[in-house]
Amino acid sequence: MAKPIRNTPIITGKDATAFIQAASTIPSETIRRTERIRLENSVIRFKTMLAKLPK
């Protein structure tokens, strides 16, 4: 039997302010490009590892 879903907690005060600040901050273009390159390189390494596995 499924468990009941609880209500989403409501944050207030300093926690709410910190959350809104963090959610509205957009990383710079350089940071986003660097992260994308890092992820793409990880995918390439992962695919290479998979290709080397015995079949």
PDB file as gemmi writes it, atoms N, CA and C in Angstrom:
CRYST1    1.000    1.000    1.000  90.00  90.00  90.00 P 1                      
ATOM      1  N   MET A   1       0.842  -1.173   0.000  1.00  0.00           N  
ATOM      2  CA  MET A   1       0.000   0.000   0.000  1.00  0.00           C  
ATOM      3  C   MET A   1       0.894   1.246   0.000  1.00  0.00           C  
ATOM      4  N   ALA A   2       0.501   2.253  -0.739  1.00  0.00           N  
ATOM      5  CA  ALA A   2       1.300   3.475  -0.857  1.00  0.00           C  
ATOM      6  C   ALA A   2       1.254   4.291   0.431  1.00  0.00           C  
ATOM      7  N   LYS A   3       2.356   4.971   0.688  1.00  0.00           N  
ATOM      8  CA  LYS A   3       2.410   5.855   1.850  1.00  0.00           C  
ATOM      9  C   LYS A   3       1.755   7.185   1.494  1.00  0.00           C  
ATOM     10  N   PRO A   4       1.099   7.814   2.445  1.00  0.00           N  
ATOM     11  CA  PRO A   4       0.506   9.122   2.150  1.00  0.00           C  
ATOM     12  C   PRO A   4       1.590  10.171   1.915  1.00  0.00           C  
ATOM     13  N   ILE A   5       1.289  11.109   1.067  1.00  0.00           N  
ATOM     14  CA  ILE A   5       2.232  12.182   0.756  1.00  0.00           C  
ATOM     15  C   ILE A   5       2.029  13.309   1.764  1.00  0.00           C  
ATOM     16  N   ARG A   6       3.125  13.723   2.380  1.00  0.00           N  
ATOM     17  CA  ARG A   6       3.052  14.812   3.359  1.00  0.00           C  
ATOM     18  C   ARG A   6       3.060  16.161   2.655  1.00  0.00           C  
ATOM     19  N   ASN A   7       2.549  17.162   3.327  1.00  0.00           N  
ATOM     20  CA  ASN A   7       2.562  18.519   2.784  1.00  0.00           C  
ATOM     21  C   ASN A   7       4.001  19.022   2.693  1.00  0.00           C  
ATOM     22  N   THR A   8       4.245  19.881   1.715  1.00  0.00           N  
ATOM     23  CA  THR A   8       5.554  20.494   1.564  1.00  0.00           C  
ATOM     24  C   THR A   8       5.744  21.504   2.692  1.00  0.00           C  
ATOM     25  N   PRO A   9       6.879  21.438   3.380  1.00  0.00           N  
ATOM     26  CA  PRO A   9       7.093  22.404   4.461  1.00  0.00           C  
ATOM     27  C   PRO A   9       7.229  23.828   3.919  1.00  0.00           C  
ATOM     28  N   ILE A  10       6.781  24.772   4.700  1.00  0.00           N  
ATOM     29  CA  ILE A  10       6.870  26.185   4.319  1.00  0.00           C  
ATOM     30  C   ILE A  10       8.032  26.797   5.095  1.00  0.00           C  
ATOM     31  N   ILE A  11       8.956  27.417   4.349  1.00  0.00           N  
ATOM     32  CA  ILE A  11      10.098  28.045   5.025  1.00  0.00           C  
ATOM     33  C   ILE A  11       9.823  29.535   5.190  1.00  0.00           C  
ATOM     34  N   THR A  12      10.321  30.087   6.279  1.00  0.00           N  
ATOM     35  CA  THR A  12      10.111  31.504   6.564  1.00  0.00           C  
ATOM     36  C   THR A  12      11.402  32.112   7.104  1.00  0.00           C  
ATOM     37  N   GLY A  13      11.418  33.405   7.208  1.00  0.00           N  
ATOM     38  CA  GLY A  13      12.534  34.101   7.834  1.00  0.00           C  
ATOM     39  C   GLY A  13      13.823  34.028   7.041  1.00  0.00           C  
ATOM     40  N   LYS A  14      14.920  33.822   7.766  1.00  0.00           N  
ATOM     41  CA  LYS A  14      16.254  33.800   7.155  1.00  0.00           C  
ATOM     42  C   LYS A  14      16.395  32.652   6.161  1.00  0.00           C  
ATOM     43  N   ASP A  15      15.782  31.506   6.464  1.00  0.00           N  
ATOM     44  CA  ASP A  15      15.851  30.363   5.548  1.00  0.00           C  
ATOM     45  C   ASP A  15      15.193  30.711   4.214  1.00  0.00           C  
ATOM     46  N   ALA A  16      14.045  31.360   4.256  1.00  0.00           N  
ATOM     47  CA  ALA A  16      13.345  31.737   3.027  1.00  0.00           C  
ATOM     48  C   ALA A  16      14.161  32.748   2.230  1.00  0.00           C  
ATOM     49  N   THR A  17      14.727  33.717   2.915  1.00  0.00           N  
ATOM     50  CA  THR A  17      15.544  34.725   2.242  1.00  0.00           C  
ATOM     51  C   THR A  17      16.765  34.092   1.580  1.00  0.00           C  
ATOM     52  N   ALA A  18      17.425  33.197   2.289  1.00  0.00           N  
ATOM     53  CA  ALA A  18      18.603  32.520   1.739  1.00  0.00           C  
ATOM     54  C   ALA A  18      18.223  31.662   0.534  1.00  0.00           C  
ATOM     55  N   PHE A  19      17.079  30.987   0.606  1.00  0.00           N  
ATOM     56  CA  PHE A  19      16.625  30.154  -0.501  1.00  0.00           C  
ATOM     57  C   PHE A  19      16.342  31.000  -1.738  1.00  0.00           C  
ATOM     58  N   ILE A  20      15.640  32.094  -1.561  1.00  0.00           N  
ATOM     59  CA  ILE A  20      15.311  32.969  -2.693  1.00  0.00           C  
ATOM     60  C   ILE A  20      16.589  33.535  -3.304  1.00  0.00           C  
ATOM     61  N   GLN A  21      17.526  33.935  -2.469  1.00  0.00           N  
ATOM     62  CA  GLN A  21      18.797  34.470  -2.968  1.00  0.00           C  
ATOM     63  C   GLN A  21      19.552  33.420  -3.779  1.00  0.00           C  
ATOM     64  N   ALA A  22      19.624  32.199  -3.260  1.00  0.00           N  
ATOM     65  CA  ALA A  22      20.339  31.127  -3.958  1.00  0.00           C  
ATOM     66  C   ALA A  22      19.644  30.743  -5.261  1.00  0.00           C  
ATOM     67  N   ALA A  23      18.314  30.729  -5.259  1.00  0.00           N  
ATOM     68  CA  ALA A  23      17.562  30.338  -6.445  1.00  0.00           C  
ATOM     69  C   ALA A  23      17.622  31.403  -7.532  1.00  0.00           C  
ATOM     70  N   SER A  24      17.795  32.666  -7.158  1.00  0.00           N  
ATOM     71  CA  SER A  24      17.796  33.735  -8.151  1.00  0.00           C  
ATOM     72  C   SER A  24      19.187  34.065  -8.672  1.00  0.00           C  
ATOM     73  N   THR A  25      20.214  33.464  -8.111  1.00  0.00           N  
ATOM     74  CA  THR A  25      21.578  33.720  -8.559  1.00  0.00           C  
ATOM     75  C   THR A  25      21.913  32.802  -9.731  1.00  0.00           C  
ATOM     76  N   ILE A  26      22.286  33.405 -10.836  1.00  0.00           N  
ATOM     77  CA  ILE A  26      22.624  32.641 -12.036  1.00  0.00           C  
ATOM     78  C   ILE A  26      24.147  32.610 -12.160  1.00  0.00           C  
ATOM     79  N   PRO A  27      24.734  31.401 -12.347  1.00  0.00           N  
ATOM     80  CA  PRO A  27      26.192  31.332 -12.509  1.00  0.00           C  
ATOM     81  C   PRO A  27      26.635  32.075 -13.775  1.00  0.00           C  
ATOM     82  N   SER A  28      27.858  32.530 -13.769  1.00  0.00           N  
ATOM     83  CA  SER A  28      28.376  33.266 -14.929  1.00  0.00           C  
ATOM     84  C   SER A  28      28.501  32.327 -16.134  1.00  0.00           C  
ATOM     85  N   GLU A  29      28.608  32.934 -17.292  1.00  0.00           N  
ATOM     86  CA  GLU A  29      28.746  32.172 -18.541  1.00  0.00           C  
ATOM     87  C   GLU A  29      29.995  31.293 -18.500  1.00  0.00           C  
ATOM     88  N   THR A  30      31.076  31.794 -17.956  1.00  0.00           N  
ATOM     89  CA  THR A  30      32.322  31.032 -17.874  1.00  0.00           C  
ATOM     90  C   THR A  30      32.143  29.790 -17.005  1.00  0.00           C  
ATOM     91  N   ILE A  31      31.500  29.956 -15.876  1.00  0.00           N  
ATOM     92  CA  ILE A  31      31.274  28.818 -14.977  1.00  0.00           C  
ATOM     93  C   ILE A  31      30.391  27.777 -15.647  1.00  0.00           C  
ATOM     94  N   ARG A  32      29.340  28.234 -16.332  1.00  0.00           N  
ATOM     95  CA  ARG A  32      28.443  27.283 -17.007  1.00  0.00           C  
ATOM     96  C   ARG A  32      29.163  26.533 -18.123  1.00  0.00           C  
ATOM     97  N   ARG A  33      29.995  27.242 -18.899  1.00  0.00           N  
ATOM     98  CA  ARG A  33      30.734  26.568 -19.976  1.00  0.00           C  
ATOM     99  C   ARG A  33      31.738  25.567 -19.420  1.00  0.00           C  
ATOM    100  N   THR A  34      32.430  25.959 -18.346  1.00  0.00           N  
ATOM    101  CA  THR A  34      33.405  25.071 -17.718  1.00  0.00           C  
ATOM    102  C   THR A  34      32.721  23.803 -17.209  1.00  0.00           C  
ATOM    103  N   GLU A  35      31.573  23.965 -16.582  1.00  0.00           N  
ATOM    104  CA  GLU A  35      30.833  22.810 -16.072  1.00  0.00           C  
ATOM    105  C   GLU A  35      30.345  21.922 -17.214  1.00  0.00           C  
ATOM    106  N   ARG A  36      29.882  22.522 -18.298  1.00  0.00           N  
ATOM    107  CA  ARG A  36      29.414  21.735 -19.442  1.00  0.00           C  
ATOM    108  C   ARG A  36      30.558  20.916 -20.046  1.00  0.00           C  
ATOM    109  N   ILE A  37      31.733  21.536 -20.189  1.00  0.00           N  
ATOM    110  CA  ILE A  37      32.900  20.821 -20.722  1.00  0.00           C  
ATOM    111  C   ILE A  37      33.279  19.671 -19.803  1.00  0.00           C  
ATOM    112  N   ARG A  38      33.255  19.918 -18.485  1.00  0.00           N  
ATOM    113  CA  ARG A  38      33.584  18.873 -17.520  1.00  0.00           C  
ATOM    114  C   ARG A  38      32.606  17.699 -17.648  1.00  0.00           C  
ATOM    115  N   LEU A  39      31.320  17.998 -17.772  1.00  0.00           N  
ATOM    116  CA  LEU A  39      30.322  16.938 -17.909  1.00  0.00           C  
ATOM    117  C   LEU A  39      30.484  16.171 -19.223  1.00  0.00           C  
ATOM    118  N   GLU A  40      30.739  16.893 -20.310  1.00  0.00           N  
ATOM    119  CA  GLU A  40      30.926  16.231 -21.602  1.00  0.00           C  
ATOM    120  C   GLU A  40      32.141  15.310 -21.569  1.00  0.00           C  
ATOM    121  N   ASN A  41      33.219  15.734 -20.925  1.00  0.00           N  
ATOM    122  CA  ASN A  41      34.407  14.890 -20.804  1.00  0.00           C  
ATOM    123  C   ASN A  41      34.110  13.650 -19.959  1.00  0.00           C  
ATOM    124  N   SER A  42      33.304  13.804 -18.932  1.00  0.00           N  
ATOM    125  CA  SER A  42      32.922  12.659 -18.105  1.00  0.00           C  
ATOM    126  C   SER A  42      32.122  11.646 -18.916  1.00  0.00           C  
ATOM    127  N   VAL A  43      31.231  12.142 -19.761  1.00  0.00           N  
ATOM    128  CA  VAL A  43      30.432  11.251 -20.605  1.00  0.00           C  
ATOM    129  C   VAL A  43      31.335  10.497 -21.578  1.00  0.00           C  
ATOM    130  N   ILE A  44      32.287  11.185 -22.157  1.00  0.00           N  
ATOM    131  CA  ILE A  44      33.214  10.540 -23.096  1.00  0.00           C  
ATOM    132  C   ILE A  44      34.016   9.454 -22.388  1.00  0.00           C  
ATOM    133  N   ARG A  45      34.526   9.754 -21.190  1.00  0.00           N  
ATOM    134  CA  ARG A  45      35.288   8.751 -20.427  1.00  0.00           C  
ATOM    135  C   ARG A  45      34.404   7.552 -20.069  1.00  0.00           C  
ATOM    136  N   PHE A  46      33.159   7.815 -19.691  1.00  0.00           N  
ATOM    137  CA  PHE A  46      32.243   6.739 -19.333  1.00  0.00           C  
ATOM    138  C   PHE A  46      31.949   5.844 -20.538  1.00  0.00           C  
ATOM    139  N   LYS A  47      31.691   6.462 -21.687  1.00  0.00           N  
ATOM    140  CA  LYS A  47      31.421   5.677 -22.900  1.00  0.00           C  
ATOM    141  C   LYS A  47      32.640   4.848 -23.289  1.00  0.00           C  
ATOM    142  N   THR A  48      33.846   5.392 -23.104  1.00  0.00           N  
ATOM    143  CA  THR A  48      35.075   4.665 -23.396  1.00  0.00           C  
ATOM    144  C   THR A  48      35.201   3.455 -22.482  1.00  0.00           C  
ATOM    145  N   MET A  49      34.893   3.648 -21.201  1.00  0.00           N  
ATOM    146  CA  MET A  49      34.945   2.532 -20.246  1.00  0.00           C  
ATOM    147  C   MET A  49      33.947   1.444 -20.632  1.00  0.00           C  
ATOM    148  N   LEU A  50      32.748   1.841 -21.037  1.00  0.00           N  
ATOM    149  CA  LEU A  50      31.739   0.860 -21.440  1.00  0.00           C  
ATOM    150  C   LEU A  50      32.173   0.090 -22.686  1.00  0.00           C  
ATOM    151  N   ALA A  51      32.811   0.779 -23.617  1.00  0.00           N  
ATOM    152  CA  ALA A  51      33.256   0.130 -24.850  1.00  0.00           C  
ATOM    153  C   ALA A  51      34.327  -0.925 -24.580  1.00  0.00           C  
ATOM    154  N   LYS A  52      35.105  -0.742 -23.508  1.00  0.00           N  
ATOM    155  CA  LYS A  52      36.181  -1.673 -23.190  1.00  0.00           C  
ATOM    156  C   LYS A  52      35.700  -2.905 -22.432  1.00  0.00           C  
ATOM    157  N   LEU A  53      34.459  -2.891 -21.953  1.00  0.00           N  
ATOM    158  CA  LEU A  53      33.947  -4.055 -21.209  1.00  0.00           C  
ATOM    159  C   LEU A  53      33.800  -5.249 -22.143  1.00  0.00           C  
ATOM    160  N   PRO A  54      34.091  -6.447 -21.608  1.00  0.00           N  
ATOM    161  CA  PRO A  54      33.903  -7.638 -22.438  1.00  0.00           C  
ATOM    162  C   PRO A  54      32.416  -7.837 -22.759  1.00  0.00           C  
ATOM    163  N   LYS A  55      32.178  -8.360 -23.928  1.00  0.00           N  
ATOM    164  CA  LYS A  55      30.774  -8.539 -24.366  1.00  0.00           C  
ATOM    165  C   LYS A  55      30.339  -9.958 -24.232  1.00  0.00           C  
TER     166      LYS A  55                                                      
END                                                                             
